[in-house]
Amino acid sequence: MLRGLYSVSTVLEQNTRSINVMSNNLANVNTHGYKRDLALYEEFSAKLLTKMGGNYPTTSGGNATVSVKDTAETKIATTSNGYFRVESDGGISHNTSVEFRVGDDGFLRTVYRNGYQNIIKDAGQKVLGANGPIQVGDQDFEVDESGNVLVGGQVIDSLVYQAPKGVIGTLSGGIKFNRVVTDLEQSDLQRTESTLDFGLNDKGFFKVQTPQGEMYTRNGQFKINSNMELVTDEGFNVIGIDGPIVLNDRDISVNKFGEIAAGGELIDKFKIVNPTNVERLKKIGASVYRFDGEMTEEPYGGEILQGFLEGSNVDSLKEMIQIMETYRSYESAQRVVKSYDETLDKAVNEVARV
């Protein structure tokens, strides 16, 4: 009974966190360059549940039937009999479906994605076979309908674990917070006609200098300070090719390549960064990001549009619907907790009198 109470309490905790994240998204629906956050959760490791004594399930054992769906970068496997096993921080988890790919180390790994929905190459848990973690190297592999992993036509391992007699299912301790992911999908560019407003029409970020070091933003609503420096609303210097951008004229023009000119003279060029490992970006405030670790970049391939600003990518209607659905889930979990409380009260105060 107390295990069930603990499980439902994890739902309450994570629903509260989700509502806070979505409420912050709604509060920034009109913030230029804001990217919505998504709170991601995962189950605690699903453990096998075994029946002691009595009649065992007639479905126990038998041959596995595995269905595999191929996507561009991954495979999604489901089984009707048996379990896929995955390493996790809480031990081995048993599941009837798994999405996996080949990691850089040649092992089959589960899938984690970044804010662009691209697969994070150095993340993911190892998928286990009968002989431990399954390694296929850099060779093509297949999974047959029995769950066997084949490389070069030869079976090297099996994805499916056949539970011993007496196993009647799995039991999880509820859900736990995994991480907050920022959805970096580009939003619409809105025309403002201001010569100091700039929009990025592709993946990438303006580089800015803050008291805490270099950071990055997609909010191109800039201004000129008393030192004729181009700065953000927060006062952070906007970085060009040779450092902070300093203007000699308030009347500037910027072409699609980000080259800044005043009075017909080229002054500077915006320093646009386009990291590929965006999962290392950490949001600071509403629309400024810090980068943790070493950045890997690719050239910025888009345009810089003067007189435009990127809006928030928050869909207020969808966000409100999700908040309402999460709140209903929270209320349902509350009723379950109340039911447990009443049952425990009877067990302590009434059954003891008998």
N, C-alpha and C positions, 0 to 999 in steps of 0.2 A: 504493500500500500504506500509506504513512504517513498519507494522508488518512483511510483506514479506521480506523487506530489512533487518530487524533485524535477521530474521531466516536464511537468506542466509549468513549473516555476521558470524553467529556462525559456519557455515560449513567452511568458510575461515579460521577462527581461529583454529578450530580443525584439519583441514587438514595440516596447518602449523606445529602444534604440532606433528602430526603423522609423517610428513616428517623428522622432527628433531630427533625423536626417532629412526626411521628406518635408518637414516643416521649414527647415533651413533652405531647402530648394525653393519652396514657395516664396519665402521672404526675399529671395534674390531673383525672382522672375524677371525683374526689370533692370538687373545689373548687367552692364555691358561685358561681354566675354565670359560670363559665368557659365560653368559646366556643372551639370547636376551630379550629385553623389548617389551612389547605390551601396546600401549596406548588404554585404554578402554573409551568408551563414552556411554552416555545414553540420551534419549530424555527428554526434559522438560516435565512436566506433561501434558498429552493429555487431554484437556478440551472439554466438549461437545459443539458443535456448533448448535445453534438453529435458525431456520428461523422464522422471524416475519411477519405474514400476508401471503396472497396468498394461493396457494394450498400446502398441506403438502405431503411428500413422501408417496406413497402407501405401502412402505415396513415398515413403522413405526409400532412398536408393534408386536404382535404375539408371539408364543411360541419359546423359545430358543432351538436350536439344538447344543449340545455340543459333541465334539469328544475328547476323552482322550487317550493319549499314555503313557503307563507306562514304565519308565526306571528303572535301578537298585535302584536308590535312590530318584527319583523325579517323578512327573506327569506333562505332558505337555497338556494343555487344549486349545482348539480353539472353537470358536462359530461363527455361521453364522448370529445370530440375537441377539443383545444385547451387553453388555460389561462386562469384568472383571474389578473390581476396586481394585487398590493397593494404599496403603499409600505411600507417597513420601515426600521428603523435601519441594517440591513446592506445596503440596496439594494432592488431590486424582487424580490419573491418570486412564484413561479409555482406555482399550486395548481389542482387539479381540483375543489375545492369551496370555498365561501366563504359565511359568514353576514354579512349587512350590513344597515344601516339608513340613514336619512337623518339626518345630523348637524345640529346647530343652525345650521351655516353653509351648509346646503343640499347638501353633498357626500355621496356614498355612502361610508360608513365601516364598517369591521369592528366587531365587538361586544366590549366589555369589561363585566363585571358586578361589582357590589360584594357585600358580605357578606350582603345580603338577596336576592341574585340579581336585583337591579334593574339596568338598563343604566346605565352611567356616561356621562352626556351629553357630557362634554368629553374623552372618550377614544376611541380607535379610529383605525386607519390608513385613509388614503384608498384607495378602489378605483379602479383605472386603466382607462380605455377606450382606444380608438384615438387619441383627441385629448387624452389626459392625464387628470387627475382628473375623474371624472364628477360634474357638478353638476345637480341637478334642482330646486333651490330649494325652495319650500314647496308645490309642485304634486304631485298624485298621479301615480305613474308605474307602468309595467308592464314586465316582461321577457318577451319572447316566446321560443318554443322554439329560436330561432336565436341567442339571447343579445343581441338588440337591446334597448336601453333606449328606451321610448316615453313621451313626455310629451304629453298632449293628442292622442294618436293619431299623433304625429310621431316618427320615429326621431332621437334626438339623439346616440347613441353606441352602441358595442357592448361588452359585458362580456368577450367571448371574444377572446383573442389566438391567432391561428393561427401556430404555430411554423414557421419556415422549413424547407426540405428538409434532412434530415440530423439533425434533432433526434430523439433516441431516448428522451428522458425528462428527469427532473430529478435534481439532486444537491444534497443538503443537508450542511452541516458538523456535523450532530448537533443536540442540543437545548441550550437555555440557560435559566437561571433567569429568570423574569419577575418574580414578586412572591409574597409570602405574603398570602393573603386570609383574613380571619377570618369564619367562618360564624356569623352573628348570629341564626340561627334560635332562637326561644325554646324552652327546655326545660321539663320538668314543674316545677310548684310543689309543694314538699313542706311539709306542715304541721309546725310545731315548737312552737306554743303560746307561744313567747317573745314578750313584748310589744316587744322591741327587734329582732325579725326582720321584714323587709319584702320582699315580692315584687312585681315589676312584671308585670302581666298584659297586656302589649302591648309594642310597640317603644318604646324610650326608655331613659334612663339617669339614675341619681342623680348630682347634681353634688357634687363634693367639692373641698376646698381642700388642696393639698399644698405643700411648700416650693418646688416647681418651677412652681406656678401651679394654675389650675383644671384638674381632670381629671374623668373620668366612670367610673361602674361600675354593674354590675347585681347586684353582691353586696350584698344588703341586710342582712347580718349586722352590726348596729351595737352599740355599747356607750356607756356614759356615763363620761366621764373625771372627774378630781378637780375640774374647773372646771364640772361639770354640763353639759358640751358633748356633743352627740351626735357620735360619731366612728366611723370604720371600725376594723377589726382592726389596720390599720397606723398608726392614730392620726390619720388625716386627718379634718378637720372636714367634717361633712355640711352642705350649704348649703341654706338655706331662702329665703324671699322676701326677707328683709332681711339676709342674710349667714349666718354660721355659726349653726346651731340651738343655742340655750341653753335648757335645761329648768329649771323651778322645782320639779319633782317627778319622782321615778323611776317613778311609776305613771302612764303616759300611755296615751292611746287615739288611734288614727288611723283616720279614715274612708276610704272608697274614693277620695276626691278628694285624699288626702294631707294633710288638715288635721289638725294635732296639737293635742290638748287634754289638759289636766291639771287635776284638781279642778273640772271643768265649765267651765274657761276656755280659750278658743282661744289657743294660744301662737304657732304658726307654721304654715307649710305647706312640704312638700318642694318643692324646685325641680327639676322633671323636665325634661330636655332631650330632644328628639326630632329629631335631625338627619336631613335627607334625603340629604345628601352624605356618607354613612357611610364611603365609601372613604377619607376623609381621617382617619379614626380610626386611631391607632397604639397598639398594645397595649404597655403598660409593666408588666412583671411578669405575673401570672396573670390578673387580672380588672380592671385599671385601664387607662384609655385616655386618651391625649392627643390633642387635635384640632389638626391642622396646617392653617393657612389660615383662611379666613372660613367660619363655619358658617351654613348655611341650615336653618331649622327649620320644623316644622309642629306644631300643638298636640298634646299627649299625649292620646290618646283612650281610654286603658285605665284600669284600676283599680290602686290600691295596696292590697295585702292584708297586714294585720298578722298576725303569727304564721305567716308562710310564708316560705320561701326557695326561690329558683330553683336547681335543680341544674345540673350540667354537661351540655352537649349532646353530649358524647362518647359514642358507642356503642362500648364496650370490645371487644365481639366483632368488629364490623366493622373497628375500628382494628387489631386483632391480625391479622386476615386480610389486610388491606392491607399491613401490615408484612412478613408472610411472603411475599406475592406480590412485593413490592419487593425483598426479600432474594434471592428466586430469580432475579429479573431481574439483580440485582447479580452473583450467582454466574455467570450465563450470560455477562455482559460480561467477567468475570474470565477465563473460559475462552477467550474470543475474544482477549483481550490476550495470554494465554499462547501461543495459536496463532501470533499475529503475532510474538511474541518468538522462538519456535522457528524460524519461517520466516526471519526476519532473521538469526538465528544461522547458519543453513545458508548463506544468501546471502553472508555475510561470511567465514565460516571454511571452508566446504566448496567452494562454487562457485569461489572464488578459486584453489583448488589445481588446478583442471582446466586 
